[in-house]
Amino acid sequence: MKKLLEISLGVVTSVGGFLEVGSMATAAQAGALFGYQLIWAIVLGTVCIAFLVEMAGRFAAVSHHTIADGIRERFGFNAFIWPLLAVLLVNFLVLSAEIGGVAIAAELATGIGFQWWALPVAFLAWLLLWKGTFGLIEKGVSMLGLVTLCFVVGAVMLRPDWKEVAVGAVPSLPQHDTATYWFMAVSILGASISPYLFMFYSSGAIEDQWDKSYLGANRAIAGLGMGFGGTISVAVLIVAALVLGAHGVNQVDDYNQLPLMLIPIFGFWGFVLFVASLGIACFGAALEVALQQAYLVAQGFGWTWGENLKPRDDPGFSLVYTLTLFLAAVPIALGLDPLKLTIFSMALTAASLPLTVVPFLFLLNDDRYVGKHRNGVISNAAVIFVIALGFVLAVVTIPLQIFGGT
């Protein structure tokens, strides 16, 4: 019964971590501009993150190491510093985007400009981290993220042509706007395979004191949780394609356009559901990203760490998430467009993935850490293929988006 409860809560937590501003924004923009064509990118990203989350949990349960701790110990600090810096930078941009997502939700609800909400959102997140426990962050806040299921309900109520949806799950060449199509594909992959998610998961497994008896629960959480989150992302894309695309909104360049997705389906409550979905999903992700920044630095430098500890018992850990939250709020408070930041940071995430995933794969194939629980050929091949694809697409498309191209 205890393991069953862990699986249930883990799936809910996975939804809270998987679906955030990156997944919502990229799926909505892809659906509005390309219809169902980019469903395959969500499916591919979901499969890859499911593999990575399962590996992260298995590694933590068997070796009793987090990913960051394992990389530093296995390769030395001089080698670890490069993935550390890359992930810290990417996570910082993602955190800023998540704070921007909550601020936009607050603006939609109150009419007060999002810039004014950035610092209050950061303060509320800091207060929860300062006073809360890991269980509260991991499960309590994430359970509220189930409100995002409204997109699944909406997609079903719109009655899409499911054959066309199935066709969209198969990779295809773009019919127009080639550069934008591939940039959106890599942004979706970056949103789906965010390093903070599987690295946070490994830290959470250590916080919850997992051992080998949790391997079965870990597989269920990874498969069901990521699959559940991916389904919601596909639903966002379907709703955007049928509502925004049908109303001539082919370019989502303003968050104020996004509530239009649910209003035709649920009326006024569609607006309420969208604001709640955006605010809760982004706030939960902001908590996780801020915590992961603290985990990464503390584990990298060998400090005492743990969300369940009092701040006075792990001052360095607490200082990192404190500084990270308030610094990440500054760009949004200065008026940086959260939507543009989101899309760009997701693409940059995909470009940085090899720096974290490749050394992690070495750990998962090292008998000294995982023994007989090492990776199989399929796990290695699937992850390497998706990470390589995301990296190549990012390297090609990011310069085109910055400097222009067709």
MARLUMVO-303736 format. One record per residue: residue in one letter; y, z, x of N, C-alpha, C in turn. Coordinates in steps of 0.2 Angstrom, whole numbers, plus 5000, padded with zeros to 4 digits. Each point is the difference from the previous one (the first is absolute). Layout:
residues N
AYZXYZXYZX...
***
This chain:
residues 406
M499450005004500650004996500650005004K500050045006500650005004500149935003K499549975002500149935003500349954995L499750014994500249954994500850014999L500250075000500750015000500449975005E499750015006500449975006500149924999I499449974998500149934999500549984994S500050044995500549984994500750015003L500150065003500750015003500249955005G499549985004500149965006500249934997V499749984995500249934997500750004997V500250064997500650014997500550005006T499950035005500450005006500149935003S499449975000500149935003500449954996V500050014994500549964996500750025001G500150075001500750025002500249975007G499650005004500249975007500049935000F499549964997500049935000500649974997L500150024994500649964996500650045001E500549965004500650035001500549945000V500650015003500549954999499849945003G499750005006499849945003499549964996S499550034997499549964996500349984993M500550044997500349984994500549945001A500450015005500549945002499749945002T499550005004499749945003499649964994A499650044996499649974995500549974995A500550044998500549974995500349945002Q500250005006500449945003499549945000A499450015003499549955000499849974993G499950054995499949974994500549964996A500650025001500649974997500149935004L499949995006500149945004499449955000F499450035000499449965001499550014995G500150034995499550014995499450045002Y499449984999499450045002499849985007Q500349955003499849975006499850055006L500450065000499950055006499650064998I499649994995499650064998499550015006W499849945003499550015006500250045005A500750005001500350055006499950074998I500150024994499950074998499250025000V499649954998499350015001499850015007L500249965004499850005007500350075003G500650024999500350065002499650064998T499850004993499750054998499350015003V499649955001499450005003500150035007C500549985004500150025007500250085000I500450024996500250075000499550044997A499549984996499550044998499550015006F499949955004499650015006500350055005L500749995001500350045005500150084997V500150014994500050074997499350035001E499449964998499450035001499850015007M500349965005499950015007500450075002A500650004998500450065001499750074998G499750004994499750064998499350015003R499749955002499350015004500250025007F500549975003500150035007500250075000A500550024995500250075000499450054998A499649984995499450044998499550015006V499949955004499550005005500250035006S500649975003500350025006500450065000H500350024994500550054999500649995004H500249945000500649975004500449964994T500750005001500449954996500049945004I500249954997500149935004500450015006A500650034999500550005005499750055006D499750054998499750055005499549965004G499649964996499449965004500349955004I500549964998500349955005500350035006R500350054999500350045006499550025005E499550034997499550035004499649955004R499849944996499649955002500349965005F500649984999500449955004500550035005G500250064999500550035004500750004997F500450045002500750004996500449945002N499949975006500449945002499849944996A499450004998499849944995500250024993F500050064998500150024993500750004999I500550005005500750004998500249934996W499749955002500249934997499850004992P499450024998499950004993500450064997L500150055003500450064998500749974998L500449975005500649974998500149954995A499549965000499949944995500050034993V499550054999499950034994500650044997L500350045005500550044998500649954998L500149955003500649954998499849974993V499449984999499849964994500050064994N499750065001500050054995500750024998F500550005005500750024999500349954995L499949935001500249954995499750014993V499450015000499650014994500350064996L500150055004500250074997500749984997S500449975003500749984998500049964993A499549955000499949964994499750044995E499650055001499750054995500650044997I500450035004500650044998500449954995G500149945003500449954996499749994993G499449995000499649994993500250064995V499950065003500250064995500750004998A500449985005500750004999500249944994I499749955001500149944995499750034993A499550035000499750034993500550054997A500350045005500550054997500749964998E500149945003500649964998499949974993L499449984999499849974994500050054994A499850065002500050054995500750034998T500450005005500750044999500649955000G499949945003500649965001500450025006I499850055004500450025006499749965006G500449975004499849955006499450045004F499549955002499550035004500250035006Q500549985003500350035007500050084999W500350024994500150074999499450044999W499449974999499450044999499650005007A500149975005499650005006499950065003L500650045001499950065003499750064996P500250004993499750054996499249984999V499849945000499349995000499650025007A500449995005499750025007500050085000F500550034997500050085000499450024996L499949974994499550024995499350005004A499949945003499449995004499950055005W500550015004500050055005499850074997L500350024995499950064997499250014998L499749954997499350004998499650015006L500149965005499650015007500150065003W500650035000500250075003499650054996K500050004993499750054996499349994998G499849945000499449984997499450005004T499449994997499450005004499749935000F499549985004499749945001499749984993G499750044997499749994993500549984995L500650035000500549984996500349935001I500149985006500249945002499549944999E499450025002499449955000499849984992K500050064996499749994994500550014994G500450055001500550014994500449954999V500449985005500549944999499749944998S499449985004499749944999499749994993M499850054997499750004993500549974995L500750025001500549974996500049925001G499849985005500049935001499649964996L499550034996499649974995500549964994V500650025000500449974995500149925002T499849985006500049935002499549964996L499550034997499549974996500349964995C500650014998500449974995500049925001F500049985007500049935002499349974998V499550045001499349974998500049994992V500250054996500149994993500449944998G500650005003500449944999499749935001A499650005006499749945002499549984995V499650044997499549994995500349984994M500650034998500349994994500349935000L500249975006500349945000499549945000R499450025000499449954999500149945005P500050015006500049945005499449964999D500049945003499449965001499650025006W499550044998499650035005499749965005K499849934998499849955005500549995005E500649994998500649995005500150065004V499950064998500050065004499550005005A499449984998499449995005500149955005V500349954998500249945005500550035005G500550044998500550035004499750055006A499450024998499650055005499749965006V500049934999499849965006500549975004P500050015007500649975004500149934998S500749985000500249934999500649995004L500149935001500749985003500550004995P500650025002500650004996500249934997Q500250004994500349944996500749995001H500450055003500750005001500250065004D500649995003500350065004499550025005T499749965005499550025004500150065004A500650005004500250065004500050064996T500350004994500050064996499450024997Y499549964999499450014997499650045006W500049985006499650035005500350075002F500750005000500450065001499850064995M499949974993499850054995499350025001A499649965002499350015002499950065005V500449995005500050055006500350074998S500549994995500350064998499550044995I499749974996499550034996499450035004L499849975006499550035004500350065003G500650005003500350055003500150064995A500149994994500150054995499350034998S499549965000499350034999499750035005I500249985007499650035005500550045005S500450044996500550045004499650055004P500250015007499750055004500050074998Y500650014997500150074998499450034995L499849954996499550024995499350025003F499749965005499450025002500150065006M500550005003500150055005500250074996F500350004995500150064996499450024997Y499649954998499350024997499650045005S500049985007499650035005500350075001S500650015000500350075001499950044994G500049974994499850044994499350025000A499549965003499350025000499950065005I500450005005500050065005500350064996E500649994996500350064997499550034995D499649954997499550034995499450025003Q499950005006499450025004499449964998W500049945000499449964998499550005006D499449994998499549995005499549954998K499449995003499649944998499850004993S500050064997499750004993500549974995Y500649985003500549964995500049935001L499549975004500049935001499949964994G499650024996499949974993500650004996A500350064999500650004996500549965003N500150005007500549955004499949934998R499449984999499849934999500349984992A499850054996500249994993500850004999I500350055004500850004999500349945003A499749975006500349945003499949944995G499449994998499849944996500450014993L499950054996500250014994500850005000G500250055004500850015001500449945001M499849965006500349955002500049944995G499449994997499849954995500550014994F500050074998500550024994500749985002G500250025006500749985001500149935001G499649965003500049935000500149964993T499650034995500049984993500750004997I500350065002500750014997500549955003S499949995007500449955003499949934997V499449984999499949944996500349994994A500050064996500350004993500749995001V500350035005500850005001500149925001L499649975004500149935001499949964994I499550014996499949964993500650014996V500250074999500650014995500649965003A500150005006500649975003500049924998A499449985001499949925000500149984992L499750044996500149994992500650014997V500450065003500650024997500649975004L500050015006500649985004500049935001G499449975002500049935001500149964993A499750024995500149974993500850004998H500450055003500750004998500449975005G499749965004500449975005500350045006V499750065001500250045006499549995005N500149955005499649985005500150035007Q500650045000500150035006500350074999V499550055002500250074998500450035006D500750005000500450025005500450064998D499850034995500450064998499550054996Y500050065001499550054997500250004992N500649984998500250014993499649944996Q499749955004499649954996499350034998L499850055004499350024999499850044994P500450044997499950034993499849954995L500349935001499949954995499249994999M499650025005499349984999499750044995L500250064998499650044995500450004994I500649995000500450004993499749964995P499949935001499749964995499350034997I499750045004499350024998500150074996F500450045003500050074997500750024997G500549955000500650014997500450055005F500450054997500450055003499550045005W499450024998499650045004499749965006G500149935000499849965005500550025006F500650014998500550025005499950065003V499850054996499950075002499350005004L499549964998499450005004500149975007F500449955000500249975007500450055005V500550034997500450055004499550055002A499650034996499550055002499549985005S499849944999499549975005500349995007L500649975000500349995006500250075004G500350044996500250065003499550055003I499450014996499550045001499649975006A499849935000499649975005500450005007C500749995000500350005006500150075003F500150054995500150075003499450025003G499449994997499450025002499849975007A500249935001499949975006500550025005A500650024998500550035005499750065003L499750054996499750065002499549985005E499649964999499449985004500249975007V500549965000500349965006500350065004A500450044997500450055004499550055003L499550024997499450045003499749965005Q499849944999499749965005500449995007Q500650004999500450005006500050065004A500050064996499950065004499350015002Y499549984997499350005002499949965007L500349945000500049955005500350035007V500650034999500350035006499650065002A499950054996499750065002499349995003Q499649954997499349995003500149965006G500549965001500149965006500250045006F500450064999500250045005499650075000G499550004996499650065000500350064998W500450004995500450064997499550034994T500250064998499750024994500249974994W499649984996500249964994499650024994G500349994994499650014994500550024994E499949964994500550014995499850074996N499450025001499950074997500250065004L500349985007500350065004500750014997K500250065002500750024999500549965005P500649984998500449965005500150045006R500050075000500150035006499450005005D499449984997499450005004499949935003D500349954998500049935003500749975000P500550035003500749985000500149935002G499749975005500049945002499849954995F499550014997499749964994500550004994S500350064998500550004995500649975002L500250005006500749975002499949925000V499449985001500049925000500149984993Y499650034995500149974993500750014998T500350065002500750014998500549955002L500049995007500449945003499949944997T499349984999499849934998500349994993L499950054995500249994994500849994999F500450045004500749994999500349945004L499749985005500249945004499849944996A499450004996499849944997500449994993A500350054998500550004994500649975002V500250005006500749985002500149924998P499649965002500149934999500149984992I499650044996500149994993500650034998A500250055002500750044998500549955002L500049965006500549955002500049944996G499549994995500049944996499549955002L499650015005499549955002499649984993D499949934999499649984994499250025001P499850054995499350025001499549954999L500149954996499549954999499949955006K500649985003499949965006499750045006L500250065000499750055005499250004999T499850014994499350014998499649945002I500249944998499749945002499949995007F500650005004499949995007499650065003S500050064998499750055004499249994999M499849974994499349994998499849945005A500449955001499849955005499950035007L500550045002500050035007499450045000T499850044995499450045000499349965002A500049944997499449955001500049985008A500649995003500149985007499850055004S500150074998499850055005499350034999L499649974995499350034999499650005006P500049955004499550005006500150065005L500650025000500150065005499750064998T499950014993499650064998499349994998V499849944997499449994998499549985005V500249965005499549995006499850065004P500450045002499750065003499650054995F500250004994499650034995499349985000L499949935000499449974999499650025007F500350005005499650025006499750074999L500450054997499850064999499450004995L500049964995499550004995499349965003N500149985006499449975003499850045006D500350065001499850045006499650064998D499450005003499450054998500350075001R500450015005500250065002500450044994Y500349964996500450024994499650004993V499749954999499749994994499250005000G499749995006499350005000499749954996K499550024996499649944996500449984994H500650034999500449984995500549945002R499949975005500549955003500049944995N500549965001500149944995499449955001G500049964994499549955000500449935002V499649955000500349935002500549984994I499850014994500449984994500750045000S499950065001500750045000500449975006N499850005006500449975005500349934999A499549964997500349934999500549994995A499950044994500449994995500750035002V500150055003500650035002500449965005I499649985005500349955005500349944997F499649974996500249944997500750014996V500050054996500650014996500650025004I499950045005500550025004500349945004A499649965003500249945004500449954995L499749994994500449964996500750034998G500050064999500750034998500449995006F499850025006500449995006500349935001V499549955000500249935001500549984995L499950024993500549984995500750035001A500050075002500650035002500449975005V499649995006500449975006500349934998V499749964996500249944998500650004995T499950044995500450004994500750055000I499950055004500650055001500649965003P499949965005500649975003500349944995L499549974996500349954996500450034994Q499850074998500450034995500750025003I500050025006500650035003500549945002F499749955003500449945002500049944996G499650004994500049954996499549955001G499749974995499549955001499749984994T499649955000499749974994499250005000
***
